[in-house]
Amino acid sequence: MAREGAGLFAAFRVLGRFSGHVPHVLRYHGRHREFYLAVAVGRSIHTYNVSTRRNTLPQDITCLAADRMLMFASYDNILHALARNKEVVHTYEGHKAKIHLLQPFGDHVITVDVDNVLIVWNIQSEEEYLQIDFDKATFAVSALLHPSTYLNKILLGSEQGTLQLWNIRSNKLLCSFPGWGLAITTLEQAPAVDVVAVGLVSGHIIVHNIKFDETLMKFQQEWGPITAISFRTDGHPVMAAGSPVGHIALWDLEEKKLMCQMQDAHSTAIAGMTFVPGEPLLITNGADNALRVWIFDGPGGTGRVLRSRMGHSAPPTKIRYHGQNGKQILSAGQDGTLQSFSTVHEKFNKSLGRGSINKKKSKKKGLKLDTMALPPITAFASEVAHQSDWDGIVACHQGYITCTTWSYQKTSMGAHKLRPEEFSKHKPIDIYATAVDITSCGNFAVIGMSTGRVDVYNMQSGIHRGCYGKERAHEGAVRGVAVDGLNQLVITAGSEGLIKFWKFKMKDLVYSTELSSSPSGILLHRDSGILGIAFDDFTISVLDIETRKIVRTFSGHHGQINDMTFSPDGRWLITSSMDCSIKTWDLPSGCLIDCFLADSAAVSLSMSPTGDFLASAHVDDLGIYLWSNRSLYSLVSLRPLPADYEPSLVTFPSTCPMQDVEVSGDEEPCDQMIEYVSPEQLGEQLVTLSLLPESRWKNLLNLDIIKKKNKPKEPPKVPKSAPFFIPTLPGLIPRYIPPEEENDTQSKVVNLGVLVQKSDFYVHLEEALSNNEYKAPLDLLKSLGPSNIEVELRGLAPEGGGSMEVMLSFLRMIEMMLNKKYNFELTQAYLALFLKLHLKILSSEPKLMEELSKLSMQLEETWIHLQALFNQSLCVLTYMKSALL
């Protein structure tokens, strides 16, 4: 059974994705007079200039190109044209295989698929202008170029090494070049007319004149095939070439020699490389999720990074929100780096760099040959309390005994290496740090080891401050450590199945309890004092650290539990597992309230301290995905999911912020989502009060005292005649006097007929004697104010113009209200005022006395029933306050 409607979390967007394996595109906008850079990231296109725009296509983009007006992007065998950097205006369908080459060509666009079919499309009509099928065995197209000033002509490079020049308009092969016997990987137009740079799979770059079929220059790189070529056009005759290992070579075309090398420009192959026309700027991107702008303004011709956008080059393994504002997410990746991603804007992103044993030696050796680099971070903890004074982040590394400190303010690794003193000279291979936590004050770090040892260190000085237990805290490896909010308790979990509570300062064991299974990790919500424990048998328990009892146990995952996170108020526990599910458990009710499946398992989760987003990192994925909490801005069912609930697969968010999709109108609304309207009476045994304010009934018995206090000290002065006013009738609800009655009401002659006129309340009570319906008089009484109620009740007595029958009718109305047990406080107030006003008359009339004796017994029964309910509720409250659960 699948639940209708959307769940608790909606896909929002992804952080930390900036580049992929598709080469970028640089285009000049004539009207705006500026360059735009387009980069394909998954199924999105990022367009950079001063601002950043993003567009999304249904699948991952394989090719990207642009002309003066449009941007072209292909996925699988479909090509799209996008206008204004945001909307798809043309779609070209006709290829039967995946498109791998793309070239805009005036009013046409040329595409080549992996089956070696070339199609020329008319951009506006979306029709095929020409289709050419090449034989893969003799000419497999691998590169495509429109030579400058060559009208209607394109140059094709092949995997066999030959080149062909075609006239597209006449569909003729004009010239065939024998090539150099090696596969051509890239073709690039040189600044000079007729000259083309040809990149080969061997690492050779041939600068060739296609008009005379003459090779002008030949260079060779030793780093494998040429992946990209670009020429400087700002007056310096320089050619740059990219390689599969991330190095860039710069060649001087006048001297015909290598000018300089830019090693480790990217950690993966250079996908795209473009010199900005007329500027000493080189833009590069690669599959290492980095986009960089290099400026050539220094000696030696080498470039330095001017601007960059970069994320993790290998998937993140641990993410946590940093601070309480919910704007930064710290992320540790398999690439060994620790990075901070902003949920507000990319310009606030920070990279804290890679962990290193010796930072100076690491800088000298470079990325590839760095033997000093530390393994990837497996767990870390951060605190903002003293981050401007000393390091506020502590991290443990995969299979490594030493824990490192990091400074968020300085965006670098910190000064201290935290490890036990006996291992300061030698580092054992089989002992490593497994768990870490930092105190809320930011002064101490608690570190658990694989041997069962738990140490505490000072964050400011890095000094060892002691350990828990005589030699070690646990018999098995430490699976988790946590410090409470006031530095009173340290909680440790061991693989042998024990949870231990220690005094933070004295380091004495306070309490130890055995768990049902071996824990795989723990998480403490400091504000509420609840501890989440994940087990190796895929269950989760919640422990209250005050009572030290397990208060909730959840089961339902079918794989290893990777991570847990609490909502800011501690009501929800959100868990992720290797079964690709993300589940939300409601702690007060102990029920599963939300569950959805992702394409790949979430390895880490973190809920924003402000409660607006859930962040997740997934297996083999470079991005950090944000899911918006829909309960903050729309009606979401938080009822328990049924036992046969089947979670739905949710599409990952793209880099564009997604709008929350409304449920279509033809679907029936879920019965759980219909707004609940409370009935007038919840149950026959319950007593219900009215919704009237206290001022309407509480002071009925004290009206005479209130009137005396409010009596004016001097007679009221006649107000000056107002220019315009509309006379109204007295009462709580303002009503205007009809024009025909105005003269009579304002006349100074008293109309004696008004005195004997029966009120509406009086008439309704008379009618109720015959039909026994008391709703109308009661509703009328509820609408009146205290003074009007007193006037109405005075008028029921014979001396006020009433009768005994109407007084009897009023007492029966009170009896009906007591029977139905609603408007209970009004019943008491009306009856008390009635008895106060008419006690003498009531005592002298037998019929009324008989009715009053019935009411007396009924009132006594109701009060006994109420007293029992009060006592029961007070007992439960007293028990819950005093008893230990």
N, C-alpha and C positions, 0 to 999 in steps of 0.2 A: 504494500500500500504506500503510495507516494503522497506526501502532503501537498495540497494545492497552494498556489501562491509562492511568494519568495520567502527565504529563510531569514535567520537573524543577521547574517552577514552578506553584504553585497560587494561584488568585485569593484574596486575603485581604480587603482593604478599601480604600476610597478616602479620601484626606485632602483637606481644603480645600473641601468642599461643605457649604454651610449653608443656602442658600435658593434658591428658583426663582421662576417667574412665578405660582405658585399662592398665593393669599392664605392666611396662617396662620390658626390657630384657637386661641382661648383658652377653656378650660373649667375649671369649678370642681369639685373633688372633695370632696363633702360629708363623707365619712368621714375623709379625710386632712386636710381643712380647708386646702387650698392650691390655687393655680391651676397648671394645666398648660398649656404652650404647645406646640402641634403644628405642625410645618412640613414641607411636602412637598419632598423633594429627589430629583429623578429618580424612581426607583421605590421610594424609601424614605421612611418617616415618622420624623422626629426628634421626640421628646417631651422637653421641657426642664422641669425644676424644679431641685431640688438635684442630682439625678442625671439622666443622659441615657439614654434608651432608643431603640432603633431597630428598626423592623420593615420588611420588604421585601415588595413585591408584584411580580408578574411583569413589569409594564411601567411606563412613566412615568406618574405620577399626574397627573390633569387637574383633579380637584376634591377638596376636603377640607372636612369638617364634623364637628361633635361635639355630642352631647347629654350628659345627666347621667351616663349609663352607658357608652355606646359611642362609638367614633370611626368615621366613615364616609369611605371613600376610593374614588374611581372611576378606572378607566383604560379608555379606548376606550368600549365600551358595557356594561361590567360594573361593578357596585357591590359593595364589600365592607364588612362591619362588623367591627371589631376590638375585642376585649375585653382588659382589663388591659394595654392599650398594646402588646400583642405578638402575639396570636394571632387569626387570622381565624375568626370564629364564624358569620357569615352571608354568603351570596353571593346577589345579586339579578341574575338574567339575564332580559331581556325587551325591552330597547331594541335597536333595529336601527341606531342611529347613536350617535355619540360623546356622552356625557353632558357638559353644560357648566354646569348649575346644580344645586345640592344644598341641601336644607333639611330637617333633622330636625324632627319635628312630633309631639311626644307619643309615642304608641305607633306612629307611622308615620314614614316618611321620604319626602320628595318629590324626584323627579328630573325634569329637563327635558333632552332631547337636542337636537342641532342641527337635527333634522328637525321641531322644534316639537311633540314629543309629551311630554305631562306624565303621569307615572305616580306614583300614591301606593301605597307598599308597606307591608304589615304587617311590622313589624320581626321579630317572633318567628317567624311562620309562613313568611316569605319569599314570600308570595303577593301578587299585585296586588290592591289594594283598589279602585282606580279608575284609569281611563286617559282622558285628554282630549286630543284632537287639535285644535290651533289652525291656522288658515290663515296661512301665512307672509306672504301679501300684505297682510292686514289687521291681524294681531296676531302679530308674531314676538317670543316671550318673550325678554327680555334681562336681567331682574332678578326676584328672588324674595324675599319677606319674609313672616314671620308677625307681624302687628301684635300688640303686647302687649295682653293681656286679651280679644282677639277670639277667642272659642271656635270652633274648627273652621274658621277663616277664614284665607285667604292672599291677599296682595296681589301682583299680577303687573304688572311694567313691560314695555314693548315698545319695539322699534326704531322704531315709528311715533310714539311719544310718548304713547300712551294708557295708562291704568292700569285694571286690572280687579280687583274684590274678589270672591273665590269662597268659597262654603261647600263644603268638601270632603266633609262628611258627607252632605249632601243633593244634591251635584253641581249646584248652582245658581249662576248669576252674580247676585250681589246688587247690584252697583253698578259702573258704568263711569265713569271720569274722563276728560275730554277731553284733559288734559295741556297741554303747552306747544309742541307742534309739533316737538319735537326728541327724538331717541332718548334713552332712559333707560339710563344705564350702571350705576347702583348705587342701592339702596334701603337706608336705615338707620333703625332705630327710635330716636326721641328719648327722653330720660328721661321726658318728659311723655306721658301716655296720649293716644291718638288722633293724635299728631303724628309725622310721618314726614319724614325728609330725603331728597330726591330729587336725585341727581346726573345732570346732562345732558351730552351729548356736546359741547355748546358751551362748557362750563366753568361753567355756572350751577349753583347749589345752591338748591333750593326747599325751604323748611321749610313743610310743608303739613299742615293738619288734615283728615284723611280723613273725620271724622264729619260735618263741616259743609261739606266740599269748599271750604276756604278757605285761601288762601296767607297765611301769617303773616310770613315774611321771604323775601328774595331776595338772594343774593350772587352775585358773578361773579369767577372766576379767569381770568387771561390766559394760562395755561400749557397749554391744551388740555382734553380731556375729564376729568371727575372719575373717578378710579380707585378711591377708597376714602373713606369718611366714618366718623368716630367722635366720640362725645360724652364729655366729662369728667363723672364722677359723684361727685367728692369735694367738692362745694360750689361749684365755679367753673363758671359758665355758659359753657363754651367748646366750640366745635365745630372739629374738625380735618378738613381735606380734602386728599387726595393728588392728585398730577398725574403725567402720563406722563413728565415731564422730571426727576422726583426731588425736586421741591420740596414743602413742606408749608405750607399756610396755616392760621392759627389765627384763628377769628372769635369776637368777643365777642357773645353772643346778647342780652345786656341792652342794650348800647350799639348793637347792630346794625351793627357795623363791623369792619374787619380789625384784629386786635390785633397780630399780628406774623407774620413769615415765617421758615421754617426752610429756607433754600436749600441745595441739594445734600445733602439728608438721605440720598439714594441717588443713584447715578450713572445708574440706569435708572428706569423707572416704579415708583411705589409700588404694590406688589401687594396688600398687606394692611396694615391699620392698626387697632389696638385700644387703647383706654384701659382699664387694669386697673380694675375696679369699686372705687370708694371709695379709689383711690390716685392720686397725681399722676404716674402712669407711663404712657407711651405706647409700645407695641410696634409696630415697623414691619419689614416685609421686602420685598425686591424681587428682580428677576431678576439684579441685580448681585452675587449670591452673598453678601449681607450680611443679618444679622439684628441689629437694634439695639433697646435699651431706653433711652428718653429720660425724664429726670426734670425736672419743672417746679418748681424750688425757688429760682429766681433772680428778679431784678427784670425787669420788662418782659414777663413771661409766656412768654418763650422757653424752650426746653428744651435740655438738654445731655446728651451720651451718658453713661449710667450703666454699661451693659454692652453688649458687642457680640461677635458671632461673625462673622468675615468671611474670605473667601478672595479669590482673584483674580476680578475682574469680567470679564476677558478671558483667553483661554487662556494657560497658562504655556508658555514657550518653552525654558527651560533649568532643569534641576534638578540639585542636587549635595548629597550628604550633607555636613554640617558637623561637624567634629570626628571623634573616633575611637570614640565611644560608640554611634553608630548611632541616636541619638534625635532628631536635628534634620535636617530637609531644607530647604535654601535653594532658593527658587524665584523666578525672574524671569518676569514675565508681560507680555503685550502691552498691559496697562493701565498699564505704566510703573512698577509697584511691584516691590519686592523683599521677599519674605515668608519667614518661617521657620515650618514646620509640624512639630509634634511627633508622633512615632509612638507616644507613650505616652498623651497626653491632650490634648484641644483647649485646655484652660486654659493650656497652655504655649506656644501659638502666639504669634508676634510678627509685627508688620508694621513693616518698616524704612522704609516710606513711598515716595514717588515721588522720582525724581531731579529736581533743579531747578538752574537756573543761578544763581538768587538766591532763597534760601529765604524771606527776609522779604517780597520782592515777591510771591512765589507765595501766601503766606498771606493777603495783603491782597486779592488778586484772586479767590480762590476757584477751585474745580476747573474750572468751565466756561470761564472767561475767562483761565485761566492760560497766558500766552505764554512763561513762563519754564520750563515743564516740559520735561525732557529726553526724547528718544525712548526707546522700550523697550530694555531691556538684551538684548544678543545673546549675550554671553559674560561669565563672571565666574569668579574663583578666590578661595578662602577658606583661611585658615589660623588655627589657634587658639593658636599658640605665644605671641604677644604681644598677643592681642586685648583684654586688660584694660588694656594700656599705651597702645596706639594702634590705629588702624584695621586690621582684619584681613581686609577684603574689598576687592577691586578689580574694577571692571566696565567693559566698553566698551559703547557705545550704538550703536544702528542709524544708520549714515550720519553719525556724529559723531566728530570728531577727538579730543575730550577724553575721558579716562577718569576715572571717579569712584572715590573710596574710600568705604567704608561701615563703620560701627562696629556690631558685633553686640551689644556690651555696652550701648551707648546707644540701640540700635534706631533709628538714624537715619543719614542720609547724613553722610559724614565731612567733614573740613575741606579736603582737598586735591583740586585738579583737575590731573590729570597730562596734560600735552601738551608737545610740543617748544617750546623758547623762541622760535623764529622765528615761531611761529603764536600768540604770546601776545596780539598786538594784533588780528590779523584771523583769521577762521576760514574756511578754504577749504571749498567744498561737496564737491569731488570727492575729498578725502583724509579717510580715517576709520580708526579703530582696528578691527582685525579679530580679533586673538587676544591673550590675556592669560594670564599665570601668575604665581604668587606663590611665593617660596622657602619651604622647609619651616621656616625659622627665623622667618618672618614679617617680615623686614627689608626685602626688596626685591621690586619688581614689575617684570616684563619684559613689554613691550607691543609687539606687531607691528602695522604699519600697512599700508594698501592700496597704498602706494608701494613696499613692500619694506623699509622702514626698521624696525629693532628697537631700542628704547630700554630702559634700565633706570633705575628711580627708587627713591629711598629712601621706605619707607612711613611712617616716623615724621615726617620733615620735608617730604616731597613734593619733594625736590630731585632734579634730573636728574643721574644719575651716569654718563652716557655712552651711546654707541650702538655696535652691532656692525657691522663693516665701515667703510670709509672714509666713504662717504656713505650707503650702504644695504646691507643684508645680502643681499637678493635682487633679481633683475631684475623679478620679478612680485610680486603681492600676497602677503603673509605669510598662510599658511593655518593655521599653528599654531606655538606656542612652548611649550617645556617646560624646566624646570630640574631637574637630578638632586637626590638627597636630601642630598648633601654640598656643594652649591654649587660643584661643580667644572666642570660642563659646562652649556652652554645649547644646546638643540637647536632649530633652526628649520626650517620647511618652507615652500617657496615655490611659487606656482602655476606657475612655469616647470618644475617637476619635479625640484627639488634638495632634498636634506636636508643641512643643514650643522651641524657640531659646533663650538662656540666655547668658549674658556676663559672661565669666568664673570668672573674678576677682571681678567685682562689683556686680555680681549676680542679675542684672536687667533683666527684660523680654524685649527682643528685638523685637520678632515677634511671633505670634501664628497663626496657620492655622488649619482649620477643615478638617479632612479626610473623605473619602467616607464611611469608615467602621471602626470598632474597630481594631487597629493594634495588631498583636500577637508578633511582634519582629522587631527590627531595626538593621542594620549593616552599618557602615560608612567605606568607602574607603578613608583614610585620604589624600593620595597623590593627588587624582583627585577631592576630595570634593563632591562625590556623595553618597547618602544615600539610601540604599535599605530598603523598608518597606514591611513586610509581613502582610497580613490581615486575619481576622477570616473567611472571605468569600472566602478564597483560592486564592486570587489575590495578585499580587506583584506590587508595584509602586517604581519608582526611582525618587528621589528628588535631585535637584541641590542646594547645601547649599549656593552658591553665590547669585543666583537669587531667591532662596526659592520657586521655582516652581516645580511641578511634571512634569518631562520631558518624562517619559516612564511609561506605564502601561501594565502588562503582565497578561494573564489569560490562564488557561489550566490545572492546577492541579485539582484533584478531591478528595482531602483530606487535612487535616491540614498540613500546611507548617512547617516542623520541624526545618530547618536550612537553612542558605544562606552563600555563600562565593563568593568573587570577585576574578578574576584573578589578578595577580600582576600589569598588566598595566591598569586595570579598564575597559577593553573592554567587558569582560564576567561577567555575574551574574549566578552562579550555585545554583540551589535550589533543596531541597529534600522534599518529602511529604509522608504522610501516604498512598498514593495510590501506594507506592513502586517505584515511578519513580524518576529519577535524570535528571533534565533538565538544559540545558545551553542556556542562552539568550544572544544575541549579542546586546549590548547597542547602538552602533552607528546606526545600521540598524533597531533596535527595533524588531528583529525576533528571533524565536526559531531555533537554528542551530544544536542542538543535544539533543537526549532524549533516555534513555534506562531504562529498568526495572530490579530491583534486586529481589532476592528470598524473602527478607524481607525489610521492610521500613528502610531507613537511618535516624537515629535520629540526626546525626550531620555530618557536612561537613567542610573541611578545605582545601584550595588550598595552595600549597607550595609557599613561597615568590619568589622562583626561577622559578616557573611555570612548573616544570617537573612532579609533581604528584598531584593528587586529593586524599585526605584521607577521608574515610567514616567509621562511626560506625553504626551498625544496631541493630534492635530490637532482643533481646534474643541471642545476639552473642558476644562472648568474644573478638573477634579479631578486629583489626583496618586494614581496607583494603586499599591498595594503587592501584590507577589506573593511568597508565602512560598517559601523554598528547601526543597523536600521532602526533599532528600538529608540534611538535618540530623535528621529525625525519622522517616523511613521508608525502606524498601528501594527504591531507584530505580536503574534500569538506566542506566549511564553508557557503554554500548557505542556505537560509531559507528552512526549511522542509515543504513539502506540507501539506495542511489542513487535508488530509485523511491519514496522516502518522501514522502507527501503530508501536510503539516501540517494539523492540525484548527483550526477557529475556536473560540477560547476566549472565554467570556462575561466581560465586565468585572466586577470585584468591585463590590459595592454598598458603602454606608457602614456596613453591619453586618459585623463580622468573620465570614468564612465558615469553615465546618468543612470539612476535607479529606474529600471524598466517597470512600467505599470502592468498589472495583471490585466489581460484582455477582457473585454466586457462580456464575451460569451461564456466565460467560465463562471460556474456558480460560486458565490462567495462562501468561504469556509465558515461553518457554523461557530468555530472558535473565535472568529474575528468580528462577529456581530456584537455591537455594543450592548452591554447588559443594562436593562432597565429594571430598577428595583420595584417590586410590588408594594402596595400600600401596607400589607401585613405579611411578614415573612412566614409566620407560623401561628397556629392557634394558641400554643402554649406561651408565646412570647408577648411581652408588653411593648407597644410601639409609642414613641413620642411624636408630637407634631413637629413640623419644621418652622414653626413661628418663632420669632425672636423673643427673648425673655421680657422685653419691655412691654409686650402685648398682653402678658398674663401674670407676671410675677408680682406686680404692685397693686393688683385689684383690691386687696384687703386694706391697703394703706392709702387709698385715694384721698380720703378726708384729710389726712396729715399732709399729704403732698400739696393739696389745694390750699391749705392754711399757709404753708411755707411759701407758695407761689403767689399768694394774694398781694396785689400791688399796694405800696404804701400810700399813694395818692391816686385820686381818680384819673382815669386815662384822659388825655387831652384829645380834642377832636382834631384829626389831621387836616392839613390844608387840602383843599379840593385838588385832586390830581388831574392833570390834563386828560388822561384817558385811563380807564380801568374796566375790567370785566368782572362783575360780581360772581362769586362762587359760593357753592353750598359748603357748610362745614363738614369735615370728615377726613379720613386718612387718604382717600383717593379723591383728588380734586375734580369737581364737576361744576360746569358752568350753569347758571340759572337761565332757563329758557326765556326768550324775550317777553312772552305773554304773561309769565309769572312775575316779572321784574317789578312792576308797579305795586302788586299786592304785597310782595315781600318787603319792599322798602317803605311801604306806607307806615305812618306813625300810629294809625288806628289799629288796635289789636283785633284780630279776627278770632272770635271765640270758637269758631268751627274747627280751627286747627287743633285746639286743645283736646277735643274729643275724638280726633282722627286716630285710627288704629295704625300702628307701625307695621312694616313688612314682617318683622320678626314675630310680632303678635299674631298676624294673619297666618304665617306658616305654622306656628304652634297649634292654632285652632284647626287647621287642615289636617295636621298630623294625628289629632285625636281620632279622626275617622279612618284615615288610610295607613296609620302607623309607620309613616316614612319620615324620618327625622334628619335626613341628609341636608335638605334645603335650609331649615333653621340653623343647623350647626354651621354650614358654610357661610351663612350670613353673619353669624356671631363671630366667626374666625376673621372676617374681613373688617370688623369694627375695632376701634381703639379702646383703651381702658375706660375713658369717661363715657363713651357711647354705650359700652357694655353695661356700665352701672345704671345709666338712664333706662336702658331696655329692661333690665331685671327689676328696677323699681316700678316700672309700669305694669308689671305682671300682677301686683297686689290689687285688691278691690279699691282701696283708697286712691290708687294711681290710675284708675280707669280700667283695671284688669278684672280677672275673675278667678274663682277656685279651679275651674276646669283647665284654664291655661297654666296655672301653677302646677297642677297635676301633670299636664303635658310636658312641662319643662323637666319635672323629676323623672318622667319616663325617658326623656331624651338622655339624661345623665345615666339612667340604667342601661340604655342601649349602648352608650359609649363604654361603660364598664364591661358589658358582655363581650363586645368586640375587641376590647383591650387595645384600642388605639386612641390617639390624642390624649394620652393618659394624664399629662400635666395640666391640660386644659380642663379635663373633667374635675380634677381636684380644685382648681382655681375658681371655676364657675360655681361649683357646689358650695364652696366656702363663702363666696360673696352672697349667694342666694340665701344661705342660712343666716348670715349676719344681718341682711336687710329685713328678712321676713320671719324671724324666729318666733315672735309673739303670735302671728297669724297661724303659722304651721302647728304650734302646740295646741291651738284651740280647735283645729279641724281634724276629726277622726280619720277621714279618707286620706288626707295628706300624711298624717302620722303613720298610718299603715304602710304607705309607700316609702316613707323615710326609714322605717324599721327594716324593710327589705333591702334598701340601699345600704344600711349600716352593716348588715350581715355580708353583703356582697363586697363591700369595701374591706372588711376584715379578712375575708378569704383571699382577696387579691393581694393584700399586704403580706399575709403569711407566705403566699407563693413567691412574691418578690424577695422577701427576706431570705428564703431558702436559696434562691438563685444568687443573691448577693454573697451569702456565706460560702456557697460552693466556689464561686469565682475567687473570693479572698483566700480560701484554702489553697487553691491551685497556685495562685500568685505567690503566697508565702512559701509553698513547697519549692517552687522554681527558683526563688531567691536564695533559699537556705540550703537545699539538698544538693549533693554532688551527683551529677549525672554519670 
